[in-house]
Amino acid sequence: MIVLGIETSCDETSVAIVKKKATNKFGYLLSENTLSQVKKHNKYGGVVPELASREHENSLDLMVRRTLDESNISLKEIDAFAATTGPGLLGGLLIGSNYAKALSLVNKKPFVSVNHLQGHILVARMKNTIDFPFLCLLVSGGHTQILLVKNYNTFEILGETLDDALGEAFDKTAKLLGYGYPGGPVIEKLASQKKKSEVLNLPRPLKNSKNLDFSFSGLKTSVRKIIESSDKKKIEKDLANEFQVCVTEILISKLEKAIISTKKKLDLNSLVLAGGVASNKFIRNEFESMCKKNFINLIVPEKNLCVDNATMIAWAAIERLRHSKSSDQLEEKPRPRWSLETL
């Protein structure tokens, strides 16, 4: 099975071709090309939807042709075409999904509609043995959720952010410190250079609450107040470290509760850490320790598979094609909002 996937939900134009042999449960990447728009959006402090759409439109056809050439695969050899159809920015979703649908129609092959978050979660199974059900912490610029993954298309949200996503909190903290977008890598780098010359006690919102929900808006407010009352250049490294430690403690606290409560009901062996924030080395290391303590396997996709990419879209399509009798989804329309629980 060979699938061409397209990801255009935000500010990356990505195309990938993934192959899965019938004799092997894992998949492997034939080729992927990703064009980041970070430099174009950096000066605005975030993604500008109209600019993102224009860049997708200008580059997608070239990216598809290049990916096919690098794979030594012709369009006739592709078994299905897949694209992100939500959640995300409507303009980008339309460009990517319409292009994939056109290829599908011309080549008389199925089109597979993929939920962006589903792609982030399932890509961990492309190279790892992960049996259903498993727990997943999805942490990205737009989402922070604890999910019970029951099947390739059956998800239960156990907890989620009540306001801002964690990735957004990273971006906002970096911006308050005078740095550009995206903020995650900036905060991680500054935190690694901490001096511990300043005592900065940030709050841990909802850390000790009984539920599994998150809240990061108050934390952002505390960060802003500290910066406004200090010389930010003197405290930036210590503040970045305190912020990183703070959010990690919150995540660990919630996931421990989720593991303990879920293990009482189900035979649970794996926890997947997914999304852009999962590429943070400090967070990964702390989760490794927590998982060892709770006798559960931690699986984190490779760093390039944590950020937005088309490999995860192609793989999610393969998962669907393997399990579903109905394959063609040409009637599926882009959805800027699309909960995993409605799949």
C-alpha positions in Angstrom: 0.0 0.0 0.0 1.4 3.4 -1.0 -0.2 6.6 0.1 0.6 10.2 -0.8 -0.3 12.6 2.1 -0.6 16.4 2.1 -0.6 18.6 5.2 -1.5 22.3 4.9 -3.5 22.9 8.1 -1.3 25.8 9.3 2.0 27.2 8.3 3.8 24.2 6.9 3.3 22.9 3.4 4.2 19.2 3.6 4.0 16.3 1.2 5.0 12.7 1.9 4.7 9.3 0.3 4.5 6.4 2.8 4.6 2.7 2.0 3.4 -0.3 4.0 4.0 -3.9 3.0 1.5 -6.5 3.7 4.2 -8.7 5.4 5.2 -5.9 7.8 2.9 -4.1 10.3 5.2 -1.0 10.2 5.4 1.6 7.5 8.3 3.5 6.0 8.8 6.8 4.4 9.8 6.9 0.8 10.1 10.7 0.6 8.9 13.8 2.4 9.3 17.5 1.6 8.2 20.2 4.1 8.3 23.9 3.4 8.2 26.0 6.7 6.7 29.5 6.6 8.1 30.4 10.0 10.4 33.2 8.7 7.4 34.8 6.8 5.2 34.8 9.9 7.9 35.5 12.5 7.7 39.3 12.3 3.9 39.2 13.0 4.4 37.1 16.2 2.1 34.3 14.9 0.5 32.8 11.8 -1.3 35.1 9.4 -4.0 32.9 7.8 -4.1 34.8 4.4 -0.4 34.7 4.1 -0.3 31.0 5.0 -2.9 30.2 2.3 -1.0 32.1 -0.4 2.2 30.2 0.4 0.5 26.9 0.3 -1.0 27.7 -3.1 2.3 28.9 -4.5 4.4 25.9 -3.4 2.1 22.8 -3.2 2.3 21.6 -6.8 6.1 21.8 -6.9 6.3 20.0 -3.6 4.2 17.1 -4.9 6.3 16.8 -8.0 9.5 16.8 -6.1 8.3 14.2 -3.6 7.2 11.9 -6.5 10.6 12.3 -8.2 12.6 11.6 -5.0 10.5 8.5 -4.3 10.9 7.1 -7.9 7.1 6.6 -7.7 4.7 7.5 -10.5 1.1 8.7 -9.8 -0.2 5.4 -11.2 1.6 3.5 -8.4 -0.1 5.5 -5.6 -3.0 3.6 -4.0 -4.7 6.5 -2.3 -4.4 10.2 -1.8 -4.8 11.8 1.7 -5.0 15.3 3.0 -5.7 17.1 6.3 -9.3 18.3 6.3 -9.3 19.7 9.8 -8.9 21.1 12.3 -6.9 24.1 11.1 -7.0 27.3 9.0 -9.8 27.0 6.4 -7.8 28.5 3.5 -4.9 26.0 3.9 -7.3 23.1 4.4 -9.1 23.9 1.2 -5.9 24.1 -0.9 -4.5 20.9 0.4 -7.6 18.8 0.3 -8.8 20.1 -3.1 -5.4 19.3 -4.6 -5.5 15.7 -3.2 -9.1 15.3 -4.4 -8.1 16.3 -7.9 -5.3 13.7 -7.9 -7.8 11.2 -6.6 -10.3 11.9 -9.4 -7.8 12.0 -12.2 -6.1 8.8 -11.1 -9.3 7.0 -10.1 -7.9 6.2 -6.6 -9.5 6.8 -3.2 -9.3 10.1 -1.3 -8.9 9.8 2.4 -9.9 12.7 4.7 -7.6 12.8 7.8 -8.1 14.6 11.1 -4.9 16.5 11.9 -4.9 15.4 15.5 -5.5 11.8 14.5 -2.4 12.0 12.4 -0.3 13.3 15.3 -1.5 10.4 17.5 -1.3 7.5 15.1 2.1 8.3 13.6 3.7 6.8 16.7 2.4 3.4 15.5 4.3 3.7 12.2 7.5 2.5 13.7 6.5 1.2 17.1 4.4 -1.7 18.4 1.5 0.0 20.2 -1.6 -2.0 20.9 -5.0 -0.4 21.4 -6.1 0.9 23.8 -3.4 3.4 24.8 -3.2 6.8 26.5 -2.0 9.9 24.6 -1.0 13.3 25.7 -1.4 15.6 22.8 0.4 19.0 23.3 0.6 21.4 20.4 0.1 25.1 19.5 -3.6 24.6 19.3 -4.4 21.7 21.5 -3.7 20.2 24.9 -5.6 17.0 25.5 -5.3 13.7 27.4 -6.9 11.0 25.3 -7.8 7.3 25.5 -7.2 5.9 22.1 -9.5 2.9 21.7 -9.0 2.3 18.0 -7.7 4.1 14.9 -10.8 6.2 14.8 -12.2 6.0 18.3 -11.0 8.5 20.8 -12.2 9.6 24.3 -11.1 12.9 25.7 -10.3 12.4 29.3 -9.1 16.0 29.9 -8.2 19.1 28.0 -7.3 22.8 28.4 -10.1 25.0 29.5 -8.5 28.0 27.9 -5.2 28.2 26.1 -3.1 25.4 24.6 0.3 24.8 26.1 2.0 25.5 22.8 0.3 28.9 22.7 1.6 29.5 26.3 5.2 28.8 25.1 4.7 31.2 22.2 3.3 34.0 24.4 6.1 33.6 27.0 8.7 33.9 24.3 7.0 36.9 22.8 6.8 38.7 26.2 10.6 38.1 26.6 11.1 39.8 23.2 11.6 36.8 21.0 9.8 35.7 17.8 7.5 32.8 16.8 7.6 29.9 17.4 8.4 30.1 21.1 8.9 26.5 22.2 12.5 26.1 20.9 13.4 29.6 22.4 12.1 28.7 25.9 13.9 25.4 25.8 17.2 27.0 24.8 17.0 29.7 27.4 16.0 27.3 30.2 19.1 25.2 29.5 21.2 28.3 30.3 19.5 29.0 33.7 21.5 30.8 36.4 19.1 30.3 39.3 20.0 33.8 40.5 16.3 34.8 40.7 13.5 33.1 42.8 10.5 33.0 40.5 7.6 31.0 41.8 5.0 30.6 39.1 1.6 29.2 39.9 0.7 25.6 39.0 -3.0 26.0 37.8 -5.2 23.0 38.4 -2.2 20.8 39.2 -3.8 19.3 42.3 -7.4 19.3 41.1 -9.1 15.9 40.9 -10.1 16.3 37.2 -7.7 15.9 34.2 -8.3 19.4 32.7 -5.6 22.1 32.2 -5.6 25.9 32.4 -2.7 28.1 31.2 -4.2 31.6 30.9 -3.4 32.5 34.5 0.1 31.2 34.1 0.6 33.5 31.1 -0.7 36.4 33.2 1.8 35.6 36.0 4.6 35.5 33.5 3.6 38.9 32.1 3.5 40.5 35.5 7.0 39.2 36.4 8.4 40.5 33.1 6.8 43.9 33.5 8.2 44.4 37.0 11.7 43.2 36.2 14.7 43.6 33.8 13.7 40.9 31.5 17.2 40.4 30.1 18.4 39.6 33.6 15.7 37.1 34.4 14.9 35.6 31.0 16.9 32.4 31.5 15.6 31.7 35.0 12.0 32.6 34.0 12.2 30.3 31.0 13.4 27.5 33.2 10.8 28.1 35.9 8.1 28.2 33.2 9.3 24.9 31.7 9.5 23.2 35.1 6.1 24.5 36.0 4.2 23.3 32.9 6.0 19.9 33.1 5.0 19.4 36.7 1.4 20.1 35.7 1.5 17.7 32.8 3.1 14.9 34.9 0.6 15.3 37.7 -2.4 15.0 35.3 -0.9 12.0 33.4 -0.1 10.1 36.6 -3.8 10.4 37.6 -4.9 9.4 34.1 -2.6 6.3 34.1 -3.7 5.2 37.6 -7.4 5.6 36.9 -7.3 4.0 33.5 -5.3 1.0 34.6 -8.1 0.1 37.0 -10.4 -0.4 34.1 -8.2 -1.5 31.2 -5.1 -3.4 30.3 -3.0 -0.4 29.5 0.6 -0.7 28.3 1.6 2.5 26.5 1.5 6.2 26.7 2.2 8.3 23.6 3.5 11.8 23.8 2.5 13.6 20.6 2.4 17.1 19.1 5.0 19.9 18.7 5.6 20.4 22.4 6.6 16.7 22.7 9.9 17.6 20.9 11.0 19.4 24.1 13.9 17.3 25.6 13.3 18.3 29.2 9.6 17.3 29.0 10.5 14.0 27.4 13.1 13.2 30.1 10.6 13.9 32.9 8.0 11.7 31.3 10.4 8.9 30.9 11.0 8.9 34.7 7.3 9.1 35.4 6.5 6.2 33.1 9.1 4.0 34.6 7.7 4.7 38.0 4.2 3.7 36.8 5.3 0.7 34.8 4.1 1.9 31.4 5.9 2.3 28.1 6.5 5.8 26.8 6.5 6.2 23.1 7.5 9.6 21.6 7.7 9.9 17.8 10.9 11.2 16.3 11.3 15.0 16.6 10.4 15.6 12.9 7.2 13.6 13.4 6.2 15.7 16.4 5.8 18.9 14.4 3.3 19.2 11.6 4.2 16.9 8.7 2.6 14.9 5.9 4.1 11.6 6.9 1.5 11.4 9.8 -1.3 12.2 7.3 -0.3 9.4 4.9 0.1 7.0 7.8 -3.3 7.8 9.3 -4.8 7.2 5.9 -3.1 3.8 5.8 -4.5 2.9 9.2 -8.0 3.8 7.9 -7.6 1.9 4.6 -6.5 -1.2 6.5 -9.5 -1.2 8.8 -12.4 0.4 6.9 -14.4 -1.1 4.0 -15.5 2.3 2.7 -12.5 4.1 1.4 -13.4 7.1 -0.8 -14.2 10.3 1.1 -14.5 12.8 -1.8 -17.6 14.4 -0.2 -15.7 15.3 3.0 -15.4 19.1 3.4 -12.7 20.9 5.4 -13.6 21.6 9.0 -11.7 24.3 10.9 -13.0 22.7 14.1 -13.2 18.9 14.3 -13.2 17.0 17.5 -11.6 13.6 17.6 -14.6 12.3 19.5 -16.8 12.8 16.4 -14.7 10.6 14.0 
